[in-house]
Amino acid sequence: MDLQTTIYIVVGLSFALYIGIAIWARAGSTSEFYAAGGGVHPVTNGMATAADWMSAASFISMAGLIANMGYGGGLFLMGWTGGYVLLAMLLAPYLRKFGKFTVPQFIGDRFYSKSASTVAVICLLTASITYLIGQMTGVGVAFSRFLGVSSEVGIYVGMGIVFAYAVFGGMKGITYTQVAQYVVLILAYTVPAIFISLNLTGNPLPQLGLGGTYQGTDMSLLAKLDQVVTDLGFGKYTTTTAGSTLNMFVYTLSLMIGTAGLPHVIMRFFTVPKVKDARSSAGWALVFIAILYTTAPAVAAMAKLNLHGTVNTAVATGGDLFAEDSSLKFEERPDWMKRWEKTGLLKWEDKNGDGRIQYYNDKTTSADVKAKVDAAGWKGNELTVNADIIVLANPEIALLPNWVIALVAAGGLAAALSTAAGLLMAISAAVSHDLIKGVFAPNISEKNELLAGKVSMAIAIVIAGWLGLNPPGFAAGTVALAFGIAASSLFPAIMMGIFSKKMNKEGAIAGMLAGLAVTLFYVFAHKGIFFVKGTEYLDLIGGANSFFGITPEAFGAVGALVNFIVAFAVDKVTKEPPVHIQEMVEAVRVPRGSKAVTGAH
C-alpha cells in the first residue's frame, strides 16, 4: 500500500473514533457540558489533561526548538513540566474544592465583583484565542503535508472535526475524546523514536539511547552530534544557552506560571469528584506527559544528526565534512525532501552553483570553519529547515515504514485538535457561563445556557479558523505570548485569591489589568503592532530586549511581578474584603471535603 493511501486510512480512522466517542458521550446538562458532570476518574482525567496540554507546540514544535537550540531548549521542558508541579501543589485542589466551573467564576466570586470576573474573562479570551492561532496553524501544516490539500482546506476540515465532538459533547465529549487522542499522539511520538534509537544506538529506549554510543563508533551520540555541529560552525549542542542566564531563568519561570494559569488546563480539575482526585489527576497527568517530554530530547538530537547525515554523507562515515563529494546532490535528494518542499517549510538555494546542498552555519565567527568553507568554495548556507518539521519529518528522514509515517500524521493532528477543543471549551464557558449568565442574564434557564454555550463555542470555532487562515503579524510567537498573558494576568489573581484572604477586589482588578497591559505593551512593541506615526516601535521601550536583555517571549514573569506589586499596593489603600469572603478563603484552604461542581453563582 502506498504512503498516501496509508495516511488517509489511519487519519480517517482516528477522526471516526473521535466523532464516535463524542456521540456516545454527548452532554445533556450544563454540568456535563462544562465539567463532564464532575465524575471523571483521576487516571482518565490525567490522560485527558495530558492530551489537552500537549498541543501542536509540544508534539510538533518542542523537539524542533530543542534541535535548533540544543541545551538551551531545555527551558521548555523545565518550564512546562514545572508548571504542572505548581498546579498539583498550589492550585488544583483548592480550585476543585471551590466547586465552580471556570477560572473567571472563581475570581468573580472570590473577589465579590462582577467587574473582576469580566476582567478575568478578557484575560482568558486574550490568552486562549492567542493560543488557538498556533493550534489552527498547526492543523493546516499537518493537513497540507500529509493529506495533500492546501493548509486552508486543512483548517476547514479541522474546524469541522472539532465542531462535531466539542459542540455536541461539551466537556464530557471532549474528555473521552482527549483520552483517545492521547493514546494516538503518544504512540505516534514514541514508536518512531524507538525505531530511530535502535538504528542509531542499538538501544530501544530513546531516553537511554540519547546517552548511548553512536553506531559504528566508540563515541556517545551526543559527543558525535557536538562534533558535527561545531565542525559546521554551529554552537555546541550540549552547552549552548538561550540568551543570558537571566533571560533563561525568566523564560523558564514565565512558562511555569503560565502553565499554572492556563484556563483550559485548570478547567480539567473541575471534572473530578473530590479534592484529592484533583491532586491525583495532576500527578497522573505528569506521568503521561513525562512519557513524551523525556522522549523529546532524544527525538531532537537524533533528528538533527539524521538531518545532517542526509545532507552530508561524511557525518556517518567520519570523513571530511567539507569534501567536494560530501554534500548531497540536489537532483539526488530523497523523496521526503521533495514532499516537504511543497509546504514551503524546507527550502534550498544553490548559492555557489555546484548543484549540491551545503548545510552549515554561515554566520559563524570561527576562523577555522571560515577557512574550510572558503577552501571548499561554499558561498553560504543553502538549506532552510523550519523547526516545525523535525518531528513530522523524522520518520521520513529515517526511512521508516509507511504506517509509522501515517501514525505520526494522526498524532500531530490529535495533538493540535485536542488542545484546540480544550481552548474552545474554556472560551465557551467564559462567554456563556461567566458573561451571559454571570453578568447579563443571571436568571437564564439551564436549557438556554446550554444552548448559549454551544452557540458561543461554534462562533469561537469560526473565529479560531479565521485566525488560522489569516494569522496576525506576530503569529510566530503566539504560543509563548499566550503563556505570558496567562502568567501576567490570571496566575497572580488565582494565587492571591487562594492564599491571601486580605486581598480585595480593587487590588485584584488593578493587578490583572496592570500585568496584562505591561506584557502586551512589551511584546507588541517588539512585534510591531503599535501604529505611532513617525515612531519606531522599539523606540517606545528603548530598543530590542531593553529590559535587562529579557526577550518578549519571556516577559510574562515580569508582568506577573508587576501584577503582584500593583495588587498589594492598591490593596493597602483600599478597604478589606468582607468578613464572609475572608472566612470563605479560610474554608477553601482547609484540606477536607469538597463541594459538588454545580457552577451556581
C-alpha positions as CSV (number, residue, x, y, z in Angstrom):
1,M,0.0,0.0,0.0
2,D,1.4,3.4,-0.9
3,L,2.2,6.1,1.6
4,Q,-0.7,8.5,0.8
5,T,-3.4,5.7,1.0
6,T,-2.0,4.6,4.3
7,I,-2.1,8.1,5.7
8,Y,-5.7,8.5,4.6
9,I,-6.8,5.3,6.3
10,V,-5.0,5.9,9.6
11,V,-6.1,9.6,9.9
12,G,-9.6,8.8,8.7
13,L,-10.0,6.0,11.4
14,S,-8.8,8.4,14.1
15,F,-11.3,11.0,13.1
16,A,-14.1,8.4,13.1
17,L,-13.1,7.4,16.6
18,Y,-13.2,10.9,17.9
19,I,-16.7,11.6,16.4
20,G,-18.0,8.3,17.6
21,I,-16.9,9.0,21.2
22,A,-18.5,12.4,21.1
23,I,-21.8,10.9,20.0
24,W,-21.6,8.4,22.8
25,A,-20.6,11.0,25.5
26,R,-22.8,13.9,24.4
27,A,-23.7,16.4,27.2
28,G,-27.3,16.7,28.4
29,S,-26.8,19.3,31.2
30,T,-24.7,22.3,31.9
31,S,-22.7,20.3,34.5
32,E,-21.9,17.7,31.8
33,F,-21.2,20.4,29.2
34,Y,-18.8,22.5,31.4
35,A,-17.4,19.9,33.8
36,A,-18.3,16.4,32.5
37,G,-20.7,16.0,35.4
38,G,-17.8,16.2,37.9
39,G,-17.4,12.4,37.8
40,V,-14.3,11.7,35.8
41,H,-11.8,9.2,37.2
42,P,-8.4,10.8,38.2
43,V,-6.5,8.5,35.8
44,T,-8.8,9.3,32.9
45,N,-8.7,13.0,33.8
46,G,-4.9,12.8,33.9
47,M,-4.7,11.3,30.5
48,A,-7.2,13.9,29.1
49,T,-5.3,16.7,30.8
50,A,-2.1,15.4,29.2
51,A,-3.7,15.5,25.7
52,D,-5.2,18.9,26.5
53,W,-1.8,20.2,27.5
54,M,0.4,18.6,24.8
55,S,-0.6,20.8,21.9
56,A,0.8,21.2,18.5
57,A,3.6,23.2,20.3
58,S,4.6,20.1,22.4
59,F,4.1,17.5,19.7
60,I,5.3,19.4,16.6
61,S,7.4,22.3,17.7
62,M,9.2,21.4,21.0
63,A,11.7,18.8,19.7
64,G,12.4,21.2,16.8
65,L,13.1,24.0,19.2
66,I,15.4,21.8,21.2
67,A,17.1,20.6,18.0
68,N,17.8,24.2,17.0
69,M,18.7,25.5,20.5
70,G,20.4,22.4,22.0
71,Y,20.9,22.6,25.7
72,G,19.1,26.0,25.9
73,G,15.9,24.3,24.6
74,G,15.7,22.5,28.0
75,L,13.9,25.6,29.3
76,F,10.7,24.4,27.6
77,L,10.9,21.0,29.3
78,M,11.6,22.6,32.7
79,G,9.1,25.4,32.4
80,W,6.2,23.4,31.1
81,T,6.6,20.4,33.5
82,G,7.4,22.7,36.4
83,G,4.1,24.4,35.8
84,Y,2.3,21.2,36.4
85,V,4.0,20.8,39.8
86,L,2.7,24.2,40.7
87,L,-0.8,23.2,39.5
88,A,-0.7,20.0,41.5
89,M,0.6,21.5,44.7
90,L,-0.8,25.1,44.8
91,L,-3.9,25.4,42.7
92,A,-5.8,22.3,41.6
93,P,-7.0,21.0,45.0
94,Y,-8.2,24.4,46.1
95,L,-9.9,25.3,42.9
96,R,-11.7,21.9,42.9
97,K,-12.9,22.5,46.4
98,F,-14.3,25.8,45.4
99,G,-16.8,23.9,43.3
100,K,-17.3,26.1,40.3
101,F,-16.9,25.7,36.6
102,T,-14.4,28.3,35.4
103,V,-11.5,30.5,36.4
104,P,-13.4,33.8,35.9
105,Q,-16.1,32.5,38.1
106,F,-13.7,31.7,40.9
107,I,-12.1,35.2,40.5
108,G,-15.6,36.8,40.4
109,D,-16.9,35.0,43.5
110,R,-13.6,35.2,45.4
111,F,-13.2,38.9,44.8
112,Y,-17.0,39.5,45.2
113,S,-17.2,41.5,42.0
114,K,-18.7,41.1,38.5
115,S,-16.1,43.5,37.3
116,A,-13.3,41.2,38.5
117,S,-15.0,38.3,36.7
118,T,-15.3,40.4,33.5
119,V,-11.6,41.4,33.6
120,A,-10.7,37.7,34.1
121,V,-12.9,36.8,31.0
122,I,-11.0,39.4,29.0
123,C,-7.6,37.9,30.1
124,L,-8.9,34.4,29.4
125,L,-10.1,35.2,26.0
126,T,-6.9,37.1,25.1
127,A,-4.7,34.1,26.2
128,S,-6.9,31.4,24.7
129,I,-7.5,33.0,21.3
130,T,-3.8,33.7,21.1
131,Y,-3.0,30.1,21.8
132,L,-5.6,29.0,19.3
133,I,-3.8,30.7,16.4
134,G,-0.9,28.3,16.8
135,Q,-3.2,25.2,17.0
136,M,-5.1,26.0,13.9
137,T,-1.9,26.9,12.0
138,G,-0.5,23.5,13.1
139,V,-3.6,21.7,11.8
140,G,-3.2,23.5,8.5
141,V,0.5,22.5,8.3
142,A,-0.2,18.8,9.1
143,F,-3.0,18.6,6.6
144,S,-1.1,20.3,3.8
145,R,1.8,17.9,4.1
146,F,0.1,14.6,4.9
147,L,-3.3,14.8,3.1
148,G,-2.2,16.6,0.0
149,V,-4.5,19.5,0.4
150,S,-3.9,23.2,1.0
151,S,-3.5,24.5,4.5
152,E,-6.7,26.4,4.1
153,V,-8.7,23.3,3.3
154,G,-6.9,21.6,6.2
155,I,-8.1,24.2,8.6
156,Y,-11.7,23.9,7.4
157,V,-11.6,20.2,7.9
158,G,-10.1,20.6,11.4
159,M,-12.9,23.1,12.3
160,G,-15.5,20.6,11.2
161,I,-14.0,17.8,13.3
162,V,-13.7,19.9,16.4
163,F,-17.2,21.2,15.9
164,A,-18.6,17.7,15.7
165,Y,-17.1,16.5,19.0
166,A,-16.8,19.7,21.0
167,V,-20.1,21.4,20.4
168,F,-22.2,18.3,20.9
169,G,-20.2,16.6,23.5
170,G,-19.1,19.6,25.6
171,M,-16.5,18.8,28.3
172,K,-17.8,15.3,28.7
173,G,-17.3,14.5,25.0
174,I,-14.0,16.4,24.9
175,T,-12.7,14.5,28.0
176,Y,-13.2,11.0,26.5
177,T,-12.1,12.1,23.0
178,Q,-8.9,13.5,24.5
179,V,-8.2,10.1,26.1
180,A,-8.3,8.6,22.7
181,Q,-6.2,11.4,21.3
182,Y,-3.6,10.9,24.0
183,V,-3.2,7.3,23.0
184,V,-2.8,8.2,19.4
185,L,-0.4,11.0,19.9
186,I,1.8,9.2,22.4
187,L,2.1,6.2,20.1
188,A,2.9,8.5,17.2
189,Y,5.6,10.2,19.2
190,T,7.3,7.2,20.8
191,V,7.1,4.5,18.1
192,P,9.3,6.4,15.6
193,A,11.7,7.4,18.4
194,I,12.1,3.7,19.4
195,F,12.9,2.8,15.7
196,I,15.4,5.6,15.3
197,S,17.1,4.9,18.7
198,L,17.6,1.3,17.7
199,N,19.0,2.4,14.3
200,L,21.5,4.9,15.8
201,T,22.4,3.4,19.1
202,G,21.0,-0.1,19.3
203,N,19.0,0.8,22.4
204,P,15.2,0.6,22.1
205,L,14.6,3.3,24.8
206,P,15.2,6.7,23.3
207,Q,15.8,8.2,26.8
208,L,18.8,5.8,27.2
209,G,19.7,5.9,23.6
210,L,20.4,9.7,24.0
211,G,23.3,8.8,26.3
212,G,24.3,5.7,24.3
213,T,27.1,5.0,21.9
214,Y,26.7,6.2,18.3
215,Q,26.6,3.3,15.8
216,G,29.9,2.1,14.4
217,T,32.0,4.4,16.7
218,D,33.2,4.5,20.3
219,M,31.7,8.0,20.7
220,S,28.5,8.8,22.5
221,L,25.6,10.0,20.4
222,L,25.8,13.5,22.0
223,A,29.6,13.7,21.5
224,K,29.1,12.8,17.9
225,L,26.5,15.5,17.5
226,D,28.6,18.0,19.2
227,Q,31.5,17.2,16.9
228,V,29.3,17.5,13.8
229,V,27.6,20.8,14.6
230,T,30.7,22.5,15.9
231,D,32.7,21.4,12.8
232,L,29.9,23.0,10.7
233,G,30.0,26.3,12.6
234,F,27.0,25.8,14.9
235,G,27.2,26.2,18.7
236,K,28.0,23.2,20.8
237,Y,24.7,21.2,21.2
238,T,25.2,20.3,24.8
239,T,26.1,23.7,26.2
240,T,24.5,26.4,24.1
241,T,22.1,28.5,26.1
242,A,19.1,30.7,25.2
243,G,20.5,34.2,25.6
244,S,21.7,35.3,29.0
245,T,21.3,33.3,32.2
246,L,18.8,35.8,33.5
247,N,16.7,35.5,30.3
248,M,16.8,31.7,30.5
249,F,15.6,31.8,34.2
250,V,12.8,34.3,33.5
251,Y,11.7,32.4,30.4
252,T,11.5,29.2,32.3
253,L,9.6,30.9,35.2
254,S,7.2,32.5,32.7
255,L,6.4,29.1,31.1
256,M,5.9,27.6,34.6
257,I,3.5,30.1,35.9
258,G,1.9,30.5,32.5
259,T,1.2,26.8,32.6
260,A,-0.3,27.0,36.1
261,G,-2.5,29.9,34.9
262,L,-3.8,28.5,31.6
263,P,-7.6,28.4,32.0
264,H,-8.3,25.4,29.7
265,V,-5.9,23.3,31.7
266,I,-7.3,24.5,35.1
267,M,-10.8,23.6,33.9
268,R,-9.9,20.0,33.8
269,F,-9.6,19.8,37.6
270,F,-13.3,20.8,38.0
271,T,-14.2,17.4,36.3
272,V,-13.2,15.1,39.1
273,P,-15.4,14.1,42.1
274,K,-13.2,15.1,45.1
275,V,-10.4,17.4,46.1
276,K,-7.8,14.5,46.5
277,D,-8.8,13.4,43.0
278,A,-7.7,16.8,41.6
279,R,-4.3,16.4,43.1
280,S,-4.2,12.7,42.0
281,S,-5.2,13.6,38.4
282,A,-2.4,16.3,38.3
283,G,0.0,13.6,39.3
284,W,-1.2,11.2,36.6
285,A,-1.1,14.0,34.0
286,L,2.6,14.4,34.9
287,V,3.2,10.7,34.4
288,F,1.5,10.8,31.0
289,I,3.3,14.0,30.0
290,A,6.7,12.7,31.1
291,I,6.5,9.9,28.5
292,L,6.6,12.5,25.7
293,Y,8.7,15.0,27.5
294,T,11.5,12.6,28.4
295,T,11.5,11.3,24.8
296,A,11.6,14.8,23.2
297,P,15.3,15.5,23.8
298,A,16.2,12.2,22.2
299,V,14.0,12.9,19.2
300,A,15.6,16.3,18.8
301,A,19.2,15.1,19.0
302,M,18.6,12.1,16.7
303,A,16.6,14.0,14.2
304,K,19.3,16.7,14.0
305,L,22.0,14.1,13.5
306,N,19.9,12.3,10.8
307,L,19.3,15.5,9.0
308,H,23.0,16.4,8.9
309,G,23.7,12.8,7.9
310,T,21.2,13.0,5.0
311,V,22.7,16.2,3.6
312,N,26.3,15.4,4.3
313,T,27.4,11.8,3.9
314,A,30.6,12.4,5.9
315,V,28.6,12.7,9.1
316,A,28.1,8.9,9.1
317,T,31.4,7.9,7.6
318,G,33.6,10.2,9.7
319,G,35.2,11.7,6.6
320,D,35.8,15.3,5.6
321,L,32.6,17.4,6.1
322,F,33.9,19.9,3.5
323,A,35.0,17.5,0.8
324,E,33.5,18.2,-2.6
325,D,31.6,14.9,-2.8
326,S,30.3,15.0,0.9
327,S,27.4,17.3,0.1
328,L,24.2,15.8,-1.3
329,K,23.4,16.5,-4.9
330,F,20.1,18.4,-5.2
331,E,18.9,16.1,-8.0
332,E,19.5,13.1,-5.8
333,R,17.7,14.4,-2.7
334,P,15.4,11.9,-1.1
335,D,11.6,11.9,-1.6
336,W,10.9,13.3,1.8
337,M,12.7,16.5,1.0
338,K,10.7,16.9,-2.2
339,R,7.4,16.4,-0.3
340,W,8.3,19.0,2.4
341,E,9.5,21.5,-0.2
342,K,5.9,21.7,-1.4
343,T,4.9,23.1,2.1
344,G,7.4,25.8,2.0
345,L,8.9,24.7,5.3
346,L,12.0,23.3,3.6
347,K,13.9,25.4,1.0
348,W,17.1,25.1,-1.0
349,E,19.0,27.8,-2.8
350,D,22.1,27.0,-4.9
351,K,24.3,29.9,-3.9
352,N,27.6,28.6,-5.4
353,G,26.1,26.9,-8.4
354,D,27.6,23.4,-7.8
355,G,24.2,21.6,-7.7
356,R,24.9,20.3,-4.2
357,I,23.3,21.1,-0.8
358,Q,25.5,22.8,1.7
359,Y,24.0,23.0,5.2
360,Y,26.1,24.8,7.8
361,N,26.2,28.0,9.9
362,D,27.3,30.8,7.6
363,K,27.2,33.3,10.4
364,T,30.0,31.5,12.3
365,T,32.9,33.6,13.8
366,S,35.2,30.6,13.9
367,A,38.3,31.3,11.7
368,D,38.9,27.6,11.3
369,V,35.4,26.9,9.9
370,K,35.6,30.0,7.7
371,A,38.9,28.8,6.2
372,K,37.4,25.4,5.4
373,V,34.3,26.9,3.9
374,D,36.4,29.2,1.7
375,A,38.6,26.4,0.6
376,A,35.6,24.2,-0.3
377,G,34.1,27.1,-2.4
378,W,30.9,27.3,-0.3
379,K,29.1,30.7,-0.6
380,G,26.6,30.5,2.3
381,N,24.1,28.1,3.9
382,E,21.8,26.7,1.2
383,L,19.2,24.8,3.2
384,T,16.5,26.4,5.3
385,V,14.7,23.9,7.6
386,N,11.7,25.1,9.7
387,A,11.9,23.7,13.2
388,D,8.2,22.6,13.0
389,I,9.1,19.8,10.5
390,I,11.6,18.0,12.8
391,V,9.0,15.7,14.4
392,L,6.7,15.3,11.5
393,A,9.5,14.6,9.0
394,N,11.6,12.5,11.5
395,P,10.3,9.0,10.4
396,E,10.7,10.0,6.7
397,I,14.3,11.2,7.3
398,A,15.0,7.9,9.0
399,L,13.3,5.9,6.1
400,L,10.8,4.2,8.5
401,P,7.8,2.2,7.2
402,N,4.7,4.0,5.7
403,W,2.5,3.0,8.7
404,V,4.8,4.8,11.1
405,I,4.7,8.0,9.0
406,A,0.9,7.7,8.8
407,L,0.8,7.3,12.6
408,V,2.8,10.5,13.1
409,A,0.4,12.4,10.8
410,A,-2.5,11.2,13.0
411,G,-0.6,12.1,16.2
412,G,0.2,15.6,15.0
413,L,-3.4,16.3,14.2
414,A,-4.6,14.7,17.5
415,A,-2.2,17.0,19.5
416,A,-3.5,20.1,17.7
417,L,-7.2,19.2,17.8
418,S,-7.2,18.1,21.5
419,T,-5.8,21.4,22.7
420,A,-8.0,23.4,20.3
421,A,-11.0,21.6,21.8
422,G,-9.9,22.4,25.4
423,L,-9.3,26.1,24.5
424,L,-12.7,26.3,22.8
425,M,-14.3,24.8,25.9
426,A,-12.7,27.5,28.1
427,I,-13.8,30.3,25.7
428,S,-17.3,28.9,25.5
429,A,-17.6,28.7,29.3
430,A,-16.3,32.2,29.7
431,V,-18.8,33.7,27.3
432,S,-21.9,31.7,28.1
433,H,-21.4,31.0,31.9
434,D,-19.3,33.9,33.1
435,L,-20.6,36.7,30.9
436,I,-24.2,35.8,29.8
437,K,-25.3,34.0,33.0
438,G,-22.9,35.7,35.4
439,V,-23.4,39.3,34.2
440,F,-26.0,39.9,31.6
441,A,-28.8,37.3,32.3
442,P,-28.4,35.8,35.7
443,N,-31.9,34.2,35.5
444,I,-31.3,32.3,32.3
445,S,-32.6,28.7,32.3
446,E,-30.2,25.8,32.2
447,K,-31.5,24.8,28.7
448,N,-30.9,28.3,27.3
449,E,-27.5,28.5,29.0
450,L,-26.5,25.2,27.4
451,L,-27.7,26.5,24.0
452,A,-25.7,29.7,24.6
453,G,-22.6,27.6,25.4
454,K,-22.9,25.6,22.2
455,V,-23.6,28.7,20.1
456,S,-20.6,30.6,21.6
457,M,-18.4,27.6,21.0
458,A,-19.5,27.5,17.4
459,I,-18.7,31.2,17.0
460,A,-15.3,30.6,18.7
461,I,-14.5,27.8,16.2
462,V,-15.3,30.2,13.3
463,I,-13.1,32.9,14.9
464,A,-10.3,30.4,15.5
465,G,-10.5,29.2,12.0
466,W,-10.4,32.7,10.6
467,L,-7.3,33.4,12.7
468,G,-5.6,30.3,11.5
469,L,-6.4,31.3,7.9
470,N,-5.3,35.0,8.5
471,P,-2.7,34.9,11.3
472,P,-1.6,38.4,12.6
473,G,1.9,39.6,12.0
474,F,3.0,38.3,15.4
475,A,1.8,34.7,14.9
476,A,5.3,33.2,15.2
477,G,5.4,34.0,18.9
478,T,1.8,33.2,19.7
479,V,2.4,30.2,22.0
480,A,4.9,31.9,24.2
481,L,2.7,35.0,24.2
482,A,-0.3,33.0,25.4
483,F,1.8,31.7,28.3
484,G,3.0,35.3,29.0
485,I,-0.6,36.6,29.1
486,A,-1.8,33.8,31.4
487,A,1.3,34.2,33.6
488,S,0.9,38.0,33.9
489,S,-2.8,38.2,34.4
490,L,-4.6,35.1,35.7
491,F,-1.9,33.3,37.7
492,P,-1.3,36.1,40.3
493,A,-5.0,36.6,40.8
494,I,-5.6,32.9,41.4
495,M,-2.7,32.7,43.8
496,M,-3.8,35.8,45.8
497,G,-7.4,34.6,45.7
498,I,-6.4,31.3,47.4
499,F,-3.5,32.4,49.7
500,S,-4.3,36.0,50.7
501,K,-7.6,36.4,52.4
502,K,-6.9,40.1,52.8
503,M,-6.6,40.7,49.1
504,N,-9.6,42.8,47.9
505,K,-11.4,43.3,44.6
506,E,-9.7,46.6,43.8
507,G,-6.3,45.1,44.2
508,A,-7.1,42.1,42.1
509,I,-8.6,44.1,39.3
510,A,-5.8,46.6,39.2
511,G,-3.2,43.9,39.3
512,M,-4.7,41.9,36.4
513,L,-5.0,45.0,34.2
514,A,-1.5,46.2,35.0
515,G,0.1,42.8,34.4
516,L,-1.8,42.3,31.1
517,A,-1.1,45.8,29.9
518,V,2.7,45.8,30.6
519,T,3.2,42.4,29.0
520,L,1.2,43.2,25.9
521,F,3.0,46.6,25.5
522,Y,6.5,44.9,25.7
523,V,5.5,42.1,23.3
524,F,3.7,44.3,20.8
525,A,6.5,46.9,20.8
526,H,8.8,44.1,19.6
527,K,6.3,42.6,17.1
528,G,5.4,46.0,15.6
529,I,1.7,46.2,16.4
530,F,1.7,49.8,17.5
531,F,0.7,52.4,15.0
532,V,2.5,55.5,16.2
533,K,3.2,57.9,13.3
534,G,6.9,58.7,12.9
535,T,8.0,56.4,15.7
536,E,9.9,53.2,15.5
537,Y,8.1,50.6,17.5
538,L,11.2,49.6,19.6
539,D,11.9,53.2,20.4
540,L,8.9,53.0,22.7
541,I,10.8,50.7,25.0
542,G,14.3,51.7,24.4
543,G,15.3,49.0,21.8
544,A,15.1,45.3,21.5
545,N,15.1,43.3,24.7
546,S,15.8,46.6,26.5
547,F,14.6,45.4,29.9
548,F,17.7,43.6,31.2
549,G,18.0,41.6,28.0
550,I,14.7,39.8,28.5
551,T,13.1,38.7,25.3
552,P,9.3,39.3,24.7
553,E,8.5,35.6,25.0
554,A,10.0,35.6,28.5
555,F,8.3,38.8,29.7
556,G,5.3,37.1,31.3
557,A,7.1,36.6,34.5
558,V,7.9,40.3,34.7
559,G,4.3,41.1,34.0
560,A,3.3,38.7,36.9
561,L,5.6,40.6,39.2
562,V,4.0,43.9,38.2
563,N,0.6,42.3,38.8
564,F,1.6,41.3,42.4
565,I,3.1,44.7,43.2
566,V,0.2,46.7,41.9
567,A,-2.4,44.5,43.5
568,F,-0.8,44.7,47.0
569,A,-0.2,48.4,46.6
570,V,-3.8,49.1,45.8
571,D,-5.0,46.7,48.5
572,K,-3.1,48.7,51.1
573,V,-5.0,51.9,50.3
574,T,-8.5,50.4,50.0
575,K,-10.8,48.6,52.4
576,E,-10.5,45.0,53.4
577,P,-12.7,42.3,51.8
578,P,-16.0,41.5,53.7
579,V,-15.7,39.1,56.6
580,H,-17.7,36.3,54.9
581,I,-15.2,36.4,52.0
582,Q,-12.2,36.1,54.3
583,E,-14.0,33.1,56.0
584,M,-14.6,31.5,52.6
585,V,-10.9,31.8,51.7
586,E,-10.0,30.1,55.0
587,A,-12.6,27.3,54.3
588,V,-11.2,26.7,50.8
589,R,-7.7,26.2,52.2
590,V,-8.8,23.6,54.8
591,P,-8.0,20.3,53.1
592,R,-11.3,18.5,54.0
593,G,-14.3,17.7,51.9
594,S,-15.4,19.0,48.6
595,K,-18.2,21.0,47.1
596,A,-20.2,19.4,44.2
597,V,-19.4,21.0,40.9
598,T,-22.7,22.9,40.4
599,G,-21.4,26.2,38.9
600,A,-24.0,28.1,40.9
601,H,-23.4,31.7,41.5
